[in-house]
Amino acid sequence: MAVPIFRVSVPQSGPAPRSFGPALPGLHETSKKRRLLFCVPSELNPVRPALSFCVGTHLIPHPNKVDRGGEDAFFVSSHNGGAIAVADGVSGWAEQNVDPSLFPQELMANFSYLVGDEEVNSDPQILIRKAHAATSSTGSATVIVAILERNGILKIANVGDCGLRVIREGRVVFSSIPQEHYFDCPYQLSSEAVGQTYLDAMVSSLELIEGDTIIMGSDGLFDNVFDDEMISTLARYKDVVEAAKALANLASTHAMDPNFDSPYALEARSRGFDVPWWKKILGRKLTGGKLDDITVVVGQVLSS
């Protein structure tokens, strides 16, 4: 079962509603560049203060997909100490006349419906299993999900190359590990039997403390922005909404710069992809960002 995915804008006052990325067909869209502020409440713990997320999001579609809103989707929930997820639709399905955005949209909608399920019990890997099984759209997507327990334990599961960083006191203390079959072909959940499943997910957990910042995103962020750039950008913004927007805009700027020596270009060269030999003789090398949908979720860890 899936629930509708609504696009929302940040209200001027009062609590912000949830947002789960691109709308399903027929739903009203207010903006192609969306941002959200969502502060997740938690209850007091008799042993230590409970922790929760205050989350800001921003999504910028691929320049050629602005009219459709792109093929990324995301999910934010108040469950437990907070739950966040990003899914990146595989664009190759368009060659088979399949809308690549539908699978990640429905997957995130099913995350929303199932995150509080008793069997899931705050286990992100089980959430992936149940949401994937409930998704009937044709297509595939990479996905990452993180669930914060009130005791500060962050549980993470990812399939593919959506990513997550935990920033503490100006340095990266945790980085998710991308999964791929080969360069530019990540693991992915799929409607087809040949795809990966929850059993292939990379599962991690770590203890967060008040003041930690989480950056989650699709590969459109991590292919175009280095970790030190993320850290310096976060240092300029106290507001998570503005931080998410700034990171997305930075990724977009780098993606369109043919001279920027991006993380994607560095990785490509390390795998043997480069300019022709005659250009190397002239001192040239493969550079440039990677045009893509860009989804950024920034979560600040707060104590009740």
Disulfide bonds with the S-S distance in Angstrom:
Cys39-Cys54 2.44
